[in-house]
Amino acid sequence: MTTTAVRLHPAWDDPDATVALIRDAGPFWPLANYAGNDAELAAIGGPRTGVVTPPWFRQDFALGGAPLVDGADVLLANRHFADGARAVYGPDAVVRPTSVYVNLMGPTPFAFPAHLDVPAFRGFTRADHPIWLLKVMMASGLFERWRTRIATAVSWFYDGPGGEFHYWPAGPDEAERLESPPYDNVAVVADNEATFHGVGRLGPPEARMTEGVTTATRLVRGDGGWDVCDPEGAAVAHLADAEVRITVSWKADVLADEAEARRVDAGADHLDLDRVVDRFRADLASRGVTVRRPDDPHADEAWTAALADAYPERAPAIRWRGGADRRRRRRPR
C-alpha cells in the first residue's frame, strides 16, 4: 500500500446530477434498520436502539455489483473513485465496484462515533458469520493474509454548520484528518475497514434532535426538503435541504494485480470456521491464555469474552470543533 488515504477533487463529473438522483430515490430508512441487533449497530457506528433513534437514514443504491436504483449504475462506475482506489492500493490493482449506499443525516447534537467498517475475509464474510467475530478477527491482526481489501470512497453534499468528516489514516493514536463543509465536490478514498472514521455533530450549536424518529419511520422527498413519515405515511417532521447532510459511500473489492485476482476467483486459500478457531487458540496459548474449543464459536460466552479481552478495538474520540477550529483541515500528504 503506497498511502492510506487520498483526497479526490473532483469527486463527480456532474455533482448536480448525483444530488438529483438521490432526491428522486427513496424511501430512506433509519440506520438502525441495517443492523440485526444492538451489537451490530454499534459496529457500524450507531447508538443502541433502546436509547435513541437519531435522524440518520440510509438506502442501498447498489449491492453485489448491481444497481438497485434507476441510474445508480452511474454512481457505481465513478471513474474518479476507481482511480482513487488504485492510488491507495497500487497502479496494478484490479478494482471491482460492489456497492453504493447513501446516508441522509438531519441535525444531531452528538457525533456519529468513530468506527471501522465491517471487514471481510476470503471465504469468511458477514453473510455466514457474525459481525462481532469479523471485527475481532480484524483487531487481532492474525488474518491480514486473508483479508479482502476494500476501497471506500466517501463524498458529501452539505454546506451547513457541523458535520465534519473525521478520519485517522495513520492510526487511532495519531493525528486525525478533517474534511469540513462547505463540501466542494470532494471525496476521500481509504481502507475504511482499517481506518477509523466518523462524523462530528451536525447543525448549529443549538441544534436539537428531530422529534418523532423511530425505527419504523422513513424519510421521503417533501416540499423543498425531506419528510419524516410514520408507518401510515403521515409526516411527523420536515427537514429542509439545507439541514440535511448527504453522504455517498462507494465500495469496491481490490485485488493487488491480475495474478491475485485469478487466485481469488479460483477460491484458493479461503478461511473456514475451524481454521479461524485454531488460529485464535494458538495465539491465545502463546499469550498464556487457555480457552477450551467452543462448541459454537458464534455464540459461546466464554469464547466470546476471551477474544474481546485479548483483542480490543480502541476507537478514537470525536471532539466538538466549533467556529474557527473547523477551518484547520489536515489532509493526506
C-alpha beads as a LAMMPS data file, in Angstrom:
LAMMPS data file: protein, C-alpha beads

333 atoms
332 bonds

1 atom types
1 bond types

-500.0 500.0 xlo xhi
-500.0 500.0 ylo yhi
-500.0 500.0 zlo zhi

Masses

1 110.0

Atoms # bond

1 1 1 0.000 0.000 0.000
2 1 1 1.575 3.302 -1.044
3 1 1 -0.672 5.547 1.078
4 1 1 -3.558 5.067 3.450
5 1 1 -5.995 7.639 2.066
6 1 1 -6.309 10.025 -0.836
7 1 1 -8.405 13.136 -1.283
8 1 1 -10.144 13.485 -4.644
9 1 1 -11.226 16.640 -6.408
10 1 1 -13.366 16.417 -8.411
11 1 1 -15.312 13.519 -6.953
12 1 1 -18.100 13.676 -9.557
13 1 1 -18.228 14.766 -13.186
14 1 1 -21.754 16.079 -12.601
15 1 1 -22.447 16.568 -8.867
16 1 1 -25.831 18.201 -9.528
17 1 1 -27.000 15.087 -11.357
18 1 1 -25.869 12.959 -8.408
19 1 1 -27.929 15.042 -5.966
20 1 1 -30.943 14.919 -8.304
21 1 1 -30.687 11.127 -8.490
22 1 1 -30.597 10.876 -4.692
23 1 1 -33.592 13.166 -4.291
24 1 1 -35.588 11.058 -6.737
25 1 1 -34.864 7.877 -4.767
26 1 1 -36.334 6.615 -1.539
27 1 1 -37.702 5.895 0.850
28 1 1 -34.699 6.072 3.156
29 1 1 -34.879 4.027 6.356
30 1 1 -33.260 4.649 9.764
31 1 1 -29.708 3.422 10.032
32 1 1 -30.814 1.243 12.939
33 1 1 -32.751 -0.923 10.471
34 1 1 -29.500 -2.020 8.809
35 1 1 -28.282 -3.889 11.895
36 1 1 -29.671 -7.142 13.222
37 1 1 -29.127 -6.170 16.865
38 1 1 -27.561 -3.519 19.096
39 1 1 -24.086 -5.068 18.784
40 1 1 -24.229 -4.829 15.009
41 1 1 -25.494 -1.259 15.233
42 1 1 -22.560 -0.327 17.447
43 1 1 -20.236 -1.964 14.922
44 1 1 -21.398 0.424 12.185
45 1 1 -21.218 3.471 14.411
46 1 1 -24.766 3.867 15.671
47 1 1 -26.126 4.170 19.210
48 1 1 -28.100 1.439 20.914
49 1 1 -31.656 1.364 19.599
50 1 1 -33.125 1.336 23.084
51 1 1 -31.591 4.738 23.845
52 1 1 -32.388 6.911 20.840
53 1 1 -33.092 6.734 17.123
54 1 1 -31.264 9.677 15.561
55 1 1 -32.324 11.212 12.229
56 1 1 -29.801 9.160 10.269
57 1 1 -31.301 7.448 7.229
58 1 1 -29.873 5.113 4.579
59 1 1 -30.744 3.455 1.302
60 1 1 -28.735 0.922 -0.688
61 1 1 -28.296 2.082 -4.278
62 1 1 -26.179 -0.885 -5.420
63 1 1 -25.183 -4.247 -3.946
64 1 1 -23.125 -7.119 -5.281
65 1 1 -22.009 -5.009 -8.210
66 1 1 -25.582 -4.478 -9.430
67 1 1 -27.633 -1.255 -9.237
68 1 1 -30.808 -1.317 -7.150
69 1 1 -31.983 2.191 -8.020
70 1 1 -32.545 3.583 -11.509
71 1 1 -29.427 5.493 -12.507
72 1 1 -27.224 4.006 -9.780
73 1 1 -25.041 2.331 -12.405
74 1 1 -23.507 5.781 -12.972
75 1 1 -22.600 6.030 -9.288
76 1 1 -21.142 2.520 -9.268
77 1 1 -18.976 3.249 -12.317
78 1 1 -17.457 6.506 -10.993
79 1 1 -14.009 6.603 -12.630
80 1 1 -12.592 9.022 -10.055
81 1 1 -13.268 6.563 -7.253
82 1 1 -11.640 3.696 -9.139
83 1 1 -8.582 5.880 -9.764
84 1 1 -8.509 6.756 -6.066
85 1 1 -8.579 3.069 -5.145
86 1 1 -5.507 2.484 -7.324
87 1 1 -3.777 5.450 -5.700
88 1 1 -4.275 3.743 -2.337
89 1 1 -3.575 0.129 -3.340
90 1 1 -1.205 0.471 -6.269
91 1 1 -1.371 1.147 -10.011
92 1 1 -1.760 -2.535 -10.944
93 1 1 -4.732 -3.070 -8.627
94 1 1 -7.857 -4.718 -10.019
95 1 1 -10.813 -2.655 -8.789
96 1 1 -14.266 -4.272 -8.691
97 1 1 -17.035 -1.899 -7.557
98 1 1 -19.524 -3.745 -5.371
99 1 1 -21.850 -1.336 -3.571
100 1 1 -23.144 2.190 -3.159
101 1 1 -25.244 3.418 -0.278
102 1 1 -26.466 6.893 0.595
103 1 1 -26.861 8.326 4.097
104 1 1 -29.038 11.345 4.861
105 1 1 -28.415 12.936 8.266
106 1 1 -30.503 15.598 9.963
107 1 1 -29.424 17.895 12.823
108 1 1 -27.904 15.861 15.640
109 1 1 -26.327 17.294 18.826
110 1 1 -23.817 14.451 19.138
111 1 1 -21.262 12.791 16.878
112 1 1 -21.597 9.701 14.742
113 1 1 -18.861 7.806 16.672
114 1 1 -15.527 6.936 15.155
115 1 1 -15.668 3.346 13.938
116 1 1 -14.351 0.862 11.417
117 1 1 -16.459 -0.644 8.663
118 1 1 -17.184 -4.361 8.799
119 1 1 -14.285 -6.342 7.312
120 1 1 -14.431 -9.379 5.061
121 1 1 -12.004 -12.231 4.566
122 1 1 -11.590 -14.728 1.767
123 1 1 -14.354 -17.269 2.246
124 1 1 -15.383 -15.664 5.531
125 1 1 -17.887 -12.776 5.485
126 1 1 -20.919 -11.365 7.287
127 1 1 -23.135 -13.465 5.031
128 1 1 -22.331 -16.503 7.210
129 1 1 -20.616 -15.148 10.324
130 1 1 -21.463 -12.551 12.984
131 1 1 -20.111 -9.045 12.712
132 1 1 -18.533 -9.201 16.171
133 1 1 -16.333 -12.116 15.088
134 1 1 -15.216 -10.373 11.903
135 1 1 -14.357 -7.252 13.905
136 1 1 -12.294 -9.252 16.408
137 1 1 -10.504 -11.001 13.554
138 1 1 -9.580 -7.582 12.206
139 1 1 -8.496 -6.234 15.592
140 1 1 -6.284 -9.265 16.230
141 1 1 -4.176 -8.757 13.117
142 1 1 -3.993 -12.530 12.735
143 1 1 -5.908 -12.722 9.468
144 1 1 -4.419 -9.966 7.313
145 1 1 -3.216 -12.564 4.828
146 1 1 -6.838 -13.449 4.079
147 1 1 -8.445 -10.014 4.379
148 1 1 -10.383 -8.752 1.392
149 1 1 -9.035 -5.321 0.566
150 1 1 -11.926 -2.918 0.168
151 1 1 -11.650 0.636 -1.077
152 1 1 -14.293 3.025 0.228
153 1 1 -14.896 6.405 -1.376
154 1 1 -16.932 8.834 0.704
155 1 1 -18.285 12.112 -0.682
156 1 1 -20.693 14.681 0.725
157 1 1 -23.258 17.298 -0.225
158 1 1 -23.765 19.771 2.614
159 1 1 -22.886 23.430 3.217
160 1 1 -24.143 23.999 6.772
161 1 1 -22.502 24.055 10.189
162 1 1 -21.016 20.951 11.766
163 1 1 -20.945 17.586 10.046
164 1 1 -17.169 17.360 9.634
165 1 1 -15.749 14.053 8.432
166 1 1 -13.057 12.847 10.857
167 1 1 -10.646 10.087 9.937
168 1 1 -7.370 8.628 11.200
169 1 1 -5.330 7.215 8.267
170 1 1 -2.173 6.831 10.391
171 1 1 -3.988 5.015 13.203
172 1 1 -6.172 5.943 16.203
173 1 1 -3.220 7.230 18.250
174 1 1 -2.030 9.613 15.536
175 1 1 -3.360 12.931 14.261
176 1 1 -6.815 12.963 12.737
177 1 1 -7.666 14.420 9.347
178 1 1 -10.713 16.526 8.647
179 1 1 -12.936 17.358 5.727
180 1 1 -15.290 20.195 6.587
181 1 1 -18.291 21.799 4.913
182 1 1 -18.974 23.530 2.690
183 1 1 -18.051 20.449 0.690
184 1 1 -16.940 21.273 -2.823
185 1 1 -17.201 18.109 -4.919
186 1 1 -14.546 16.271 -2.910
187 1 1 -14.171 12.698 -1.696
188 1 1 -11.809 10.666 0.465
189 1 1 -10.845 7.149 -0.606
190 1 1 -9.433 4.904 2.118
191 1 1 -9.346 1.406 3.558
192 1 1 -12.252 2.060 5.919
193 1 1 -12.063 -1.402 7.432
194 1 1 -8.688 -0.308 8.861
195 1 1 -9.134 3.485 9.061
196 1 1 -11.261 4.858 11.887
197 1 1 -13.744 7.476 10.701
198 1 1 -16.835 9.274 11.935
199 1 1 -18.905 12.440 11.712
200 1 1 -18.976 15.468 14.005
201 1 1 -22.215 16.758 15.475
202 1 1 -24.436 18.178 12.783
203 1 1 -26.105 21.581 12.724
204 1 1 -25.620 24.769 14.743
205 1 1 -24.645 24.564 18.441
206 1 1 -28.272 24.989 19.473
207 1 1 -29.495 22.195 17.179
208 1 1 -31.931 19.738 18.732
209 1 1 -32.786 16.203 17.750
210 1 1 -35.550 15.777 15.194
211 1 1 -38.555 14.511 17.117
212 1 1 -40.718 11.581 16.061
213 1 1 -37.971 9.402 14.539
214 1 1 -38.303 5.702 15.325
215 1 1 -37.081 2.555 13.645
216 1 1 -40.462 2.408 11.865
217 1 1 -40.270 5.871 10.305
218 1 1 -38.905 6.597 6.852
219 1 1 -37.571 9.634 5.029
220 1 1 -39.176 10.674 1.752
221 1 1 -38.858 13.640 -0.530
222 1 1 -41.063 16.556 0.547
223 1 1 -41.589 20.163 -0.429
224 1 1 -38.115 21.728 -0.603
225 1 1 -36.661 19.078 1.626
226 1 1 -37.466 15.780 3.300
227 1 1 -40.415 14.485 5.317
228 1 1 -40.035 12.070 8.207
229 1 1 -43.094 9.843 7.883
230 1 1 -44.685 7.386 10.269
231 1 1 -45.715 3.862 9.133
232 1 1 -49.069 5.214 7.897
233 1 1 -47.335 7.776 5.694
234 1 1 -48.139 10.864 7.774
235 1 1 -45.344 13.427 8.066
236 1 1 -44.191 13.845 11.671
237 1 1 -41.282 16.196 10.894
238 1 1 -39.787 18.106 7.976
239 1 1 -36.116 18.745 7.224
240 1 1 -35.110 21.477 4.793
241 1 1 -32.497 20.631 2.180
242 1 1 -30.030 22.993 3.877
243 1 1 -30.302 20.947 7.111
244 1 1 -29.611 17.542 5.557
245 1 1 -26.103 16.194 5.062
246 1 1 -25.934 13.752 2.123
247 1 1 -23.172 11.148 2.104
248 1 1 -22.461 8.808 -0.791
249 1 1 -20.360 5.747 0.106
250 1 1 -18.924 3.668 -2.735
251 1 1 -17.140 0.386 -2.115
252 1 1 -15.017 -1.861 -4.301
253 1 1 -13.105 -5.076 -3.745
254 1 1 -9.472 -4.548 -4.662
255 1 1 -7.002 -7.218 -5.771
256 1 1 -3.293 -6.428 -5.917
257 1 1 -2.999 -7.438 -9.579
258 1 1 -4.410 -9.793 -12.185
259 1 1 -2.499 -12.754 -10.746
260 1 1 -4.088 -12.295 -7.319
261 1 1 -7.485 -11.829 -8.961
262 1 1 -7.141 -15.221 -10.653
263 1 1 -6.169 -16.914 -7.369
264 1 1 -9.078 -15.375 -5.502
265 1 1 -11.532 -16.225 -8.275
266 1 1 -10.345 -19.832 -8.138
267 1 1 -11.184 -19.967 -4.407
268 1 1 -7.602 -20.540 -3.340
269 1 1 -6.669 -20.369 0.349
270 1 1 -10.064 -19.488 1.783
271 1 1 -10.780 -19.480 5.506
272 1 1 -13.308 -21.649 7.290
273 1 1 -14.557 -21.546 10.886
274 1 1 -12.322 -24.363 12.140
275 1 1 -9.261 -22.642 10.731
276 1 1 -10.228 -19.351 12.375
277 1 1 -10.772 -21.009 15.762
278 1 1 -7.455 -22.875 15.539
279 1 1 -5.541 -19.695 14.752
280 1 1 -7.139 -17.788 17.613
281 1 1 -6.491 -20.605 20.108
282 1 1 -2.848 -20.866 19.078
283 1 1 -2.331 -17.134 19.534
284 1 1 -4.152 -17.095 22.871
285 1 1 -1.993 -20.008 24.063
286 1 1 1.142 -18.054 23.102
287 1 1 -0.153 -15.303 25.425
288 1 1 -0.676 -17.765 28.281
289 1 1 -4.452 -17.806 27.855
290 1 1 -6.103 -21.216 27.816
291 1 1 -9.639 -21.433 26.489
292 1 1 -11.487 -24.593 25.572
293 1 1 -12.534 -25.137 21.990
294 1 1 -16.078 -23.709 21.741
295 1 1 -18.972 -25.867 20.623
296 1 1 -20.485 -22.820 18.921
297 1 1 -17.800 -20.222 18.069
298 1 1 -20.534 -17.754 17.093
299 1 1 -22.229 -17.709 20.488
300 1 1 -20.128 -19.381 23.226
301 1 1 -19.929 -16.777 26.017
302 1 1 -16.545 -17.812 27.463
303 1 1 -15.028 -17.880 23.997
304 1 1 -16.519 -14.502 23.082
305 1 1 -15.250 -12.936 26.306
306 1 1 -11.740 -14.324 25.842
307 1 1 -11.494 -12.882 22.334
308 1 1 -12.910 -9.493 23.347
309 1 1 -10.415 -9.257 26.207
310 1 1 -7.417 -10.274 24.113
311 1 1 -8.152 -8.178 21.024
312 1 1 -9.891 -4.910 21.969
313 1 1 -10.754 -2.303 19.355
314 1 1 -9.671 1.144 20.565
315 1 1 -11.639 3.822 18.771
316 1 1 -10.582 7.481 18.976
317 1 1 -12.998 10.132 20.223
318 1 1 -14.570 12.830 18.066
319 1 1 -14.448 16.202 19.790
320 1 1 -16.615 19.220 19.052
321 1 1 -14.701 21.768 16.979
322 1 1 -16.850 24.846 16.776
323 1 1 -16.122 28.059 14.909
324 1 1 -12.542 28.625 13.809
325 1 1 -11.438 25.040 14.524
326 1 1 -13.452 23.915 11.509
327 1 1 -11.005 25.744 9.221
328 1 1 -7.999 23.734 10.355
329 1 1 -8.163 20.890 7.864
330 1 1 -5.326 18.433 7.659
331 1 1 -5.279 16.378 4.512
332 1 1 -3.378 13.251 3.488
333 1 1 0.034 14.021 2.074

Bonds

1 1 1 2
2 1 2 3
3 1 3 4
4 1 4 5
5 1 5 6
6 1 6 7
7 1 7 8
8 1 8 9
9 1 9 10
10 1 10 11
11 1 11 12
12 1 12 13
13 1 13 14
14 1 14 15
15 1 15 16
16 1 16 17
17 1 17 18
18 1 18 19
19 1 19 20
20 1 20 21
21 1 21 22
22 1 22 23
23 1 23 24
24 1 24 25
25 1 25 26
26 1 26 27
27 1 27 28
28 1 28 29
29 1 29 30
30 1 30 31
31 1 31 32
32 1 32 33
33 1 33 34
34 1 34 35
35 1 35 36
36 1 36 37
37 1 37 38
38 1 38 39
39 1 39 40
40 1 40 41
41 1 41 42
42 1 42 43
43 1 43 44
44 1 44 45
45 1 45 46
46 1 46 47
47 1 47 48
48 1 48 49
49 1 49 50
50 1 50 51
51 1 51 52
52 1 52 53
53 1 53 54
54 1 54 55
55 1 55 56
56 1 56 57
57 1 57 58
58 1 58 59
59 1 59 60
60 1 60 61
61 1 61 62
62 1 62 63
63 1 63 64
64 1 64 65
65 1 65 66
66 1 66 67
67 1 67 68
68 1 68 69
69 1 69 70
70 1 70 71
71 1 71 72
72 1 72 73
73 1 73 74
74 1 74 75
75 1 75 76
76 1 76 77
77 1 77 78
78 1 78 79
79 1 79 80
80 1 80 81
81 1 81 82
82 1 82 83
83 1 83 84
84 1 84 85
85 1 85 86
86 1 86 87
87 1 87 88
88 1 88 89
89 1 89 90
90 1 90 91
91 1 91 92
92 1 92 93
93 1 93 94
94 1 94 95
95 1 95 96
96 1 96 97
97 1 97 98
98 1 98 99
99 1 99 100
100 1 100 101
101 1 101 102
102 1 102 103
103 1 103 104
104 1 104 105
105 1 105 106
106 1 106 107
107 1 107 108
108 1 108 109
109 1 109 110
110 1 110 111
111 1 111 112
112 1 112 113
113 1 113 114
114 1 114 115
115 1 115 116
116 1 116 117
117 1 117 118
118 1 118 119
119 1 119 120
120 1 120 121
121 1 121 122
122 1 122 123
123 1 123 124
124 1 124 125
125 1 125 126
126 1 126 127
127 1 127 128
128 1 128 129
129 1 129 130
130 1 130 131
131 1 131 132
132 1 132 133
133 1 133 134
134 1 134 135
135 1 135 136
136 1 136 137
137 1 137 138
138 1 138 139
139 1 139 140
140 1 140 141
141 1 141 142
142 1 142 143
143 1 143 144
144 1 144 145
145 1 145 146
146 1 146 147
147 1 147 148
148 1 148 149
149 1 149 150
150 1 150 151
151 1 151 152
152 1 152 153
153 1 153 154
154 1 154 155
155 1 155 156
156 1 156 157
157 1 157 158
158 1 158 159
159 1 159 160
160 1 160 161
161 1 161 162
162 1 162 163
163 1 163 164
164 1 164 165
165 1 165 166
166 1 166 167
167 1 167 168
168 1 168 169
169 1 169 170
170 1 170 171
171 1 171 172
172 1 172 173
173 1 173 174
174 1 174 175
175 1 175 176
176 1 176 177
177 1 177 178
178 1 178 179
179 1 179 180
180 1 180 181
181 1 181 182
182 1 182 183
183 1 183 184
184 1 184 185
185 1 185 186
186 1 186 187
187 1 187 188
188 1 188 189
189 1 189 190
190 1 190 191
191 1 191 192
192 1 192 193
193 1 193 194
194 1 194 195
195 1 195 196
196 1 196 197
197 1 197 198
198 1 198 199
199 1 199 200
200 1 200 201
201 1 201 202
202 1 202 203
203 1 203 204
204 1 204 205
205 1 205 206
206 1 206 207
207 1 207 208
208 1 208 209
209 1 209 210
210 1 210 211
211 1 211 212
212 1 212 213
213 1 213 214
214 1 214 215
215 1 215 216
216 1 216 217
217 1 217 218
218 1 218 219
219 1 219 220
220 1 220 221
221 1 221 222
222 1 222 223
223 1 223 224
224 1 224 225
225 1 225 226
226 1 226 227
227 1 227 228
228 1 228 229
229 1 229 230
230 1 230 231
231 1 231 232
232 1 232 233
233 1 233 234
234 1 234 235
235 1 235 236
236 1 236 237
237 1 237 238
238 1 238 239
239 1 239 240
240 1 240 241
241 1 241 242
242 1 242 243
243 1 243 244
244 1 244 245
245 1 245 246
246 1 246 247
247 1 247 248
248 1 248 249
249 1 249 250
250 1 250 251
251 1 251 252
252 1 252 253
253 1 253 254
254 1 254 255
255 1 255 256
256 1 256 257
257 1 257 258
258 1 258 259
259 1 259 260
260 1 260 261
261 1 261 262
262 1 262 263
263 1 263 264
264 1 264 265
265 1 265 266
266 1 266 267
267 1 267 268
268 1 268 269
269 1 269 270
270 1 270 271
271 1 271 272
272 1 272 273
273 1 273 274
274 1 274 275
275 1 275 276
276 1 276 277
277 1 277 278
278 1 278 279
279 1 279 280
280 1 280 281
281 1 281 282
282 1 282 283
283 1 283 284
284 1 284 285
285 1 285 286
286 1 286 287
287 1 287 288
288 1 288 289
289 1 289 290
290 1 290 291
291 1 291 292
292 1 292 293
293 1 293 294
294 1 294 295
295 1 295 296
296 1 296 297
297 1 297 298
298 1 298 299
299 1 299 300
300 1 300 301
301 1 301 302
302 1 302 303
303 1 303 304
304 1 304 305
305 1 305 306
306 1 306 307
307 1 307 308
308 1 308 309
309 1 309 310
310 1 310 311
311 1 311 312
312 1 312 313
313 1 313 314
314 1 314 315
315 1 315 316
316 1 316 317
317 1 317 318
318 1 318 319
319 1 319 320
320 1 320 321
321 1 321 322
322 1 322 323
323 1 323 324
324 1 324 325
325 1 325 326
326 1 326 327
327 1 327 328
328 1 328 329
329 1 329 330
330 1 330 331
331 1 331 332
332 1 332 333
